[in-house]
Structure formats: C-alpha cells, structure tokens
Amino acid sequence: MKATHLYFNSFIGSQKPENITNQDTACPFCDRNTLVDILDQDGDIILLKNKYPVLEDAVQTVLIETANCGSELSLYPKQHLYRVIRFGIQHWLAMEKDPAFASVIFYKNHGPYSGGTIRHPHMQIVGLRKIDYRKNIKPEYFVGELIDEKRGVTLNLSTLPRIGFFEFNIVGKTLDQLEQTADYIQTIAHYILNHFHRRCKSYNLFFYRVNDSVAIKLTPRFVTSPLFIGYAIPQLPNRLLDVVTEVRSIYF
C-alpha cells in the first residue's frame, strides 16, 4: 500500500522547546558550544541533525541560517543571503541522490502561524523514506500572474494556488541564476512581513523539484481556511492583480 501519511512522535514532540510565542524559553540555537551532530558548516551557517526527530521513517536535519537570533531572511546582507540559499540547495540536492529516500523536502517556517516552534532563523531538510511528495504536486501550482522575470527566473502570484489565497512562486534552474532566485525570495519575504495585509507576521518557504527546475513557494500564513481543511477547496482572492501591482510598485 502506498504511504500517504507521516507518523508524528508525540512523545518527542512534547519535549521540543518553543520560543516563537514564549520568549522566556532559551533558544537552543544560540549557544553554539552545545550544538551536537553538526554535519557541515560555512561560517555561522550550520547544518546539523535535528535533536527532536518527531517524524518517523525520516531523517531530519536543521539548517541554522545565522548566529543572530533576532535577524530574519528578509534582512540578510546580499552575500550572506546567497550563501544561505546556496548552502541549503546544495545539501538538499545532495540528499536527494541518496536511494534511501523516496523524496527530500526543504522548507522554512517563520512566525507564530507558520507551524514552527523556534524563533531563531532556520530551515529544515528532511529525507522521507516512504513518501514521495512530488506525487502531490502539479505543475499548474506554479503558474500565475507575472510580477517580474530576470536571468531566466520568474516571479509570479499563483492563479491556481495549492491551498488558496496568495501563494508567490519563483521558478528557475537548479543552481543556475541562484543569486536572482535568492533576491526574489528575500523580496517576497520582505513584502509579506512589511507590506502585505497589515504586515503579516508569518510565512512558509517551500522548495520543490519540478522536472529540471527548482520551484519555490512563499506563502503568507494566517488561520487556515475551514473550506480547505474540511473539503480541500482552495479559494482565489479577487484582489490578486492588486497585490501584483503593489509588489511591482514597491520593488521593481
């Protein structure tokens, strides 16, 4: 039988520190002398095994993006931004080559509605032994109203969003035009946190392999629509073009 669900270890999950909403909880990524199971490092960018592997039949790793706990991807100097994105994509693609995994997911949570628990800027690369996420992904999820296009990389706002409402897409070749891809990621992260819908506090960043390209989604996060939770019906907002125009006017 095809695997469709991941098993979550609730006991391990109950031990995870949480400081996105509880600022009194110490950040486990700030005390670098106590970090263990480090897999690779580029300056203050660190890849290590996840200390709380809540997903069964998976290998979970954490990419700590910076030593600065109060920073955020939208604020990084360009050279640090490029190093973070290159470091992450290279390790994601390398992990994909391991035949032990049906697929490998690469994503980032930011903010109280993102599903994350730790405030410190980080991403996650997770090898799934039984589930191929690509079977749930359709090419049309990455089609949308064009916002900008440079050096073979396109930025658009989805007209067939996977979950609904506003999903920003970035599509380009794997490691080609990486700096342009990173620039678009940072632009949309900044827009979501500073201009979108009264300064949204949360977003998710997802990376996908689509044929020979890397496709990326940045999704502002609010309380999820009950129509999607109960019936898997995505909704398309009637102000899609207004957001496209706003992003263009601010950044391009």
KAPE-V311710 format. One record per residue. SS is DSSP state (@ for helix, = for strand, . for the rest). PHI is phi in radians with two decimals (none if undefined). PSI is psi in whole degrees, 0 to 359 (* if undefined). Layout:
SS_PHI_PSI / SS_PHI_PSI
This chain:
._none_135 / ._-1.17_133 / ._-1.28_130 / ._-2.14_344 / ._-2.23_143 / ._-1.56_141 / ._-1.63_129 / =_-1.81_125 / ._-1.43_102 / @_-1.17_329 / @_-1.14_313 / @_-1.12_319 / @_-1.04_326 / ._-1.23_345 / ._-1.63_350 / ._-1.17_137 / ._-1.24_151 / ._-2.41_115 / ._-2.30_15 / ._-1.18_317 / ._-1.85_337 / ._-1.82_94 / ._-1.24_349 / ._-1.39_346 / ._-1.36_128 / ._-1.13_142 / ._-1.40_122 / ._-1.27_346 / ._-1.66_352 / ._-1.42_325 / ._-1.51_88 / @_-1.21_339 / @_-1.23_342 / @_-1.73_358 / ._-1.23_137 / ._-2.21_169 / ._0.99_43 / =_-1.30_129 / =_-1.69_326 / =_-2.86_160 / =_-2.67_140 / =_-2.32_94 / ._1.10_236 / ._-1.60_9 / =_-1.62_125 / =_-2.29_134 / =_-1.92_127 / =_-2.52_163 / =_-1.17_142 / ._-1.20_125 / ._-1.21_340 / ._-2.17_77 / ._-1.35_83 / ._-1.32_342 / =_-1.65_125 / ._-1.44_155 / ._0.99_41 / =_-2.63_155 / =_-2.00_116 / =_-1.87_129 / =_-2.19_156 / =_-2.11_134 / =_-1.89_106 / =_-1.39_120 / ._-1.42_333 / ._-2.83_160 / ._-1.40_346 / ._-1.53_104 / ._-1.11_330 / ._-1.54_0 / ._-1.49_185 / ._-2.86_153 / @_-0.91_323 / @_-1.21_348 / @_-1.82_354 / ._-1.15_141 / ._-1.02_151 / @_-0.97_316 / @_-1.15_324 / @_-1.21_319 / @_-0.96_312 / @_-1.10_320 / @_-1.11_318 / @_-1.10_311 / @_-1.16_318 / @_-1.11_314 / @_-1.00_313 / @_-1.15_313 / @_-1.12_320 / @_-1.07_316 / @_-1.23_324 / @_-1.07_311 / @_-1.17_325 / @_-1.15_320 / @_-1.17_328 / @_-1.08_333 / ._-1.32_348 / ._-1.30_119 / ._-1.17_352 / ._-1.24_344 / ._-1.92_135 / ._-1.24_326 / =_-2.87_168 / =_-2.29_128 / =_-1.85_147 / =_-2.39_120 / =_-2.74_168 / =_-2.41_136 / =_-1.90_137 / =_-2.46_125 / ._1.73_166 / ._-1.17_338 / ._-1.79_11 / ._-1.55_347 / ._1.62_1 / ._-1.57_169 / ._-2.15_336 / ._-1.92_130 / ._-1.23_323 / ._-0.93_132 / ._-1.02_122 / =_-2.75_163 / =_-2.19_173 / =_-2.34_138 / =_-2.11_120 / =_-2.25_123 / =_-1.54_123 / =_-1.76_122 / ._-1.35_332 / ._-2.11_343 / ._-1.95_130 / ._-1.81_103 / @_-1.06_335 / @_-1.15_339 / @_-1.21_341 / @_-1.71_2 / ._-1.92_130 / ._-1.95_143 / @_-0.99_328 / @_-1.17_344 / @_-1.09_341 / @_-1.90_13 / ._-1.70_141 / =_-3.01_186 / =_-1.24_123 / =_-1.17_130 / =_-1.75_313 / =_-2.82_157 / =_-2.59_126 / =_-2.53_140 / ._0.91_38 / ._1.41_7 / =_-1.97_132 / =_-1.95_144 / =_-2.12_124 / =_-2.48_170 / =_-1.95_121 / =_-1.04_134 / ._-1.70_353 / ._-2.33_66 / ._-1.08_147 / ._-1.21_316 / ._-1.76_323 / ._2.34_166 / ._1.11_237 / ._-1.86_117 / =_-2.30_116 / =_-1.54_133 / =_-1.99_141 / =_-2.25_126 / =_-2.29_128 / =_-2.81_176 / =_-1.24_162 / ._-0.81_271 / ._-1.73_359 / ._-1.29_148 / ._0.91_34 / @_-1.10_322 / @_-1.13_322 / @_-1.15_320 / @_-1.04_314 / @_-1.12_322 / @_-1.07_317 / @_-1.14_319 / @_-1.02_311 / @_-1.14_320 / @_-1.04_312 / @_-1.26_324 / @_-1.04_318 / @_-1.14_318 / @_-1.08_314 / @_-1.05_316 / @_-1.42_342 / @_-2.10_340 / ._-2.29_334 / ._-1.39_126 / ._0.77_65 / ._1.00_41 / ._1.06_75 / ._-0.97_143 / ._-1.71_349 / ._-2.39_149 / =_-2.72_162 / =_-2.06_148 / =_-2.15_121 / =_-2.14_139 / =_-1.93_139 / =_-2.36_150 / =_-1.72_118 / =_-2.18_103 / ._0.99_238 / ._-1.74_16 / =_-2.04_162 / =_-1.82_123 / =_-1.91_142 / =_-2.29_140 / =_-2.09_135 / =_-2.03_122 / =_-2.16_116 / =_-1.06_141 / ._-2.04_129 / ._-2.29_192 / ._-1.09_130 / ._-1.22_140 / ._-1.03_134 / @_-1.12_335 / @_-1.17_327 / @_-1.36_317 / @_-1.10_316 / @_-1.49_329 / @_-2.28_359 / ._1.00_38 / ._-1.80_109 / ._-1.28_153 / ._-2.06_143 / ._-1.95_121 / ._-1.26_152 / ._-1.49_0 / ._-1.94_28 / @_-0.98_311 / @_-1.19_332 / @_-1.10_319 / @_-1.21_318 / @_-0.98_313 / @_-1.10_320 / @_-1.14_316 / @_-1.08_316 / @_-1.04_317 / @_-1.21_331 / @_-1.46_320 / @_-2.03_342 / ._-2.24_*
